[in-house]
Amino acid sequence: MDACSLTEHHQTGTLLTGSAHDDTVAAALETARALGLYVILRLHTLIESRLTVVDGRLDRRRGSRLGGVGVHAFTADGAVGFASVDDLRPAAASEAVKRAGALAEAARLAGARPTTVAFALESQGRIRVPDNVAVNALSPADELRAVVGAQEALAGLAVGDGRTVRSLHHVIDERWRIVRSDGTDVSFGAPRAVLRHDLSGRLDGRPARAAASVSGPDQTAPLSAPAVAQIARRVGRAAWAARVSVGPTPLPPGRPRIVLGHALAKGLAHEAIGHLC
């Protein structure tokens, strides 16, 4: 398994939970008090695994672990600064608070508009949202067998000659801890997993491709029997669309009318409007 991380600390550090990194939070809040700052701290950890299967055989298994702290700092008169660091150690968090404070001071000198909204927030106290799912319930061998089995459900589907199926099982265990100077301390997780099939081939010598995915809150959800059947139906529809989209005649020059499928229309709206908002 390949592994990548931002620092050596993250490779050996624990997954962020409700009581994890109390020393980091304490160091950041103490630095903020000493500097006269109100801060919002966002501690984040992300553990990912990716299993790729091509035509029924293991192609790649990769894992990564990341973590860090984001700081949103306010001076007493409402100047705002931001800083972040890819490190969950107390000293790194303390330095990030200092940088955020320095940037808030720079914003004041630059004439940026102040805000005192954060000072009106009411403390929510200590909130721990429990995990209701087991993110990694399968052994590596069982996970591989399940993905291969999900590929076998596509046996009757193709988009042409030279059929190839690539499947990706992507499991994400993401945890957040958000702390404010007013005493708010909230921890929660956002675990999830995705199974994606990519079906490729050639029609009349031209490449054709169909893809679909299903997702769920843990490692096993996309590999359940209903999910495997659902993604097979989705790949079937995508394969039909791919076959009818490969025509023998290219579009003529000029500005022809086009008909967009709903997925493409949705994607264009997302890129043009969603990111702008």
N, C-alpha and C positions, 0 to 999 in steps of 0.2 A: 504494500500500500504506500502510495506517495503521500507525503504530509507536508503542508506548508503552514507557516504561522508568521506573525509579524515580529515576534520576539521569542527568545528561548523561554521566557516566563510563561507565555501562552501555551506552549507545548506541554508544560508540566502543571499549569494552573488548573483549578477546578472549575466546573461549569457554574455559571452565575446562578445562585438561588437566593431565597429571601434573606438569608443571613450571611451570604458570601461577601467578602471584601468589606467587612465592617471597618477594618483599619484604613482602607482607602477612603471611604466616606468620611470617617472621623478626621483624617488628615486634611481633606479638601475643605470641610466645614470650618475647621480651626483656622486654616489659612484665610478663608473668606472673612471670618470674624475679625481677625487681626488687621485685615485691610479695609474693614468697614463695608464689605460687599454683601449683597443678597445674591445667592446663587441657586441655579437649578442644575443638578448633576444628572447625567444620563449614563449609566454604566451598561455596557452591552457585551454579550458574548454570543458567538455563532459557531456552531459545530456542524459541519456538512459531510455527507458521504455520497459518492456517486458511483454507481455500478452500471457499466455498459456491457451489453450483450449483443453480439452481431451473429445473426444466422444460427442461433442456438448455442453459441460458444462465448465464454468469458473473453471480453476484449480488454477491459480496464476496470480497476477498482481504485478510487482515490478518496482521500479524506483531507479536511482542513479544519483548523481551529483559529479563530480570530477573537480579539477582544480589545476594548478601549473605553475611554471616558470622554464625554462631551461636557463642556462647561458653558453655561449661559449666565453671565455676571451683570449685575446692576449696581451702579453707585447710588449713594443716598439721594442725589438729585436727578436720577433717572437716566444717566448715560449707560449705554449697553455695549458689551463686548462678548465675543465668542472665542473659544479655543477648544481644541481636541487633541488627544494623544492616543496612539495605538499601544497602550500599556496600562495595566490595571494595578500597578504598584502604588503605594501611598505617595512616595516622593514624586512620581510622574504626575499624579493627580494634583498635588500641591502646586507644582510648577505650572500646570495648565490653568489653575485658578489665577495665579499671578499674571500669566499672559493675557487671560481674559480681562482682568482688571486694568492692565496697561492699555489694552485696546479700547476699553471703555473710556479711559482718560483721553486717548487719542481722538475718539469720536466726539467727546465734549469740545476739545480744542478745534476740531474741524467744523463745529457748528451743527452736528447731527441733532435731529429732533429727539428730545428725551421722552421717556415713558415711565410712569409710576404704576402701571397696571399690576405688575407682579406683587407690589406691596399690599394690594387689596385682596389678594388671594387668601382664602381661609385654609388653615391646616387640615389635611385629611387624615393625619395620624399615620399609623403603620398599617399597611394593607398588604396581605400576602395572598395572591390568587393561586390556589392549589392546582397542580397538574392533574388532569383527569385521564391522561393517556400515557402509555409506555412508548416513548419515541423509538427506541431500538429494541424491539421484542424478538427479532429474528437473528439467528446465528448467520454468519456469512454464507455458509453452505445452504441453509434453508432459504435465504434471500435469493441466492443464485438460482436455485431450483424453481422458486416462485416466478422469477422473471422469465426464465426459459419456458415455463408453463404458460405464461401470458403470451409469449410469442407464438406458441403452438396453436393458440386460438385464432391466429391469423392465417392458418395454413391454406385456406381457400381464396385468399386475397392476393391480387397482383395488379401492377400498373403497366405491365409489359414484360419484355424479355429481360433476362439477367436480374431476376428478382433478388433484392437484398433487404433484410429487415434489421434495423438498428434500434435497440431499446435502451432507454436510460431510466434508472430508478434513482431519484434524487431525494435524499432525506435531510431535513434541516431541523436542528434543535437550536432555537433562538431564544435568548433570555434577556430581559430588561429589568433594571432597577433604577427608579427615578426618585431623586431626593431633593428637597427644597430646604432653604434656610428656615422656613416657618415650621419645620417638623414633619412635613409630609414625607413619607417613605413607602413607595409602592413597588412591588415586585410582581412580575408576571412573565409567562412564557408564551411563545407563538410557534409551537412545533408544527411541522407540516411535511408532506411528502408528495412527490409527483412521479407518475409513470408516463413516459412518452414513447410512442412507437413512430419510427420514420421508415416508410416503405418506399423503395426506389426501384426503377427499371427503365427500360427504353421502349418507346413506341415509334415505329417507323424511323428508327435511328435517332430519335430525339429523346433527351432525358425527361423523365416524368417522376414526380414525387408526391407522396401523400403522407400526412402526419396528423396525429391527434394525441391528446393527453387526458389523464384523469388525476385528481388530487384528493388528499384527505388529511386528517389531523395527525396521523402517525405513520410509522413505517409500513404497517400491514394494510392500511385502508385501501391504497391503490392496487393492492395485490389480492384483494378479496374476490370471490367469485362474481358478485354483481359488478364490481368495478372492471374486472377483466372482460366481462361480457359487454359492458358499456363502451369501453375503449375499442373493442373489436367492431362494434357497430359504427362508431365514429370514424375509425380508419376505413371501414367499408364505404361510407359516404364520401370521405376524402379521396379514396381511390377512384370512385366513379367520377367525381369532379375533375380529377387529374386526367383521366382517360378522355373525357369529352373536351377538355381544354387544349389538348394537343391536336392541332389541326394541320392539314397538309399545306395550307397556304398562309404565308405571313401577312400581317396587316399591311394595307397599302399606305403609301406616304400621305402626309397631310394630318388632319385632325379628325379622325373617325370617332364616332360615338362608341362608348364602351358600356358594358353592363357589369356592375360590381357585385360579387357575392357578399353576403352580409358580414362575413368575417373580415374581408378586406376593407369594407366600408367602415366597420367598427375600428379597425386598426388605424386607418387614416384619420378618423375623427379623434382617436386617442392622441396620435402624434401631433396633429394640428391644433387641437383645442386643449386636451388634457394637460400637456406639458406647459402650455402657455399659462393656463390657470394656476 
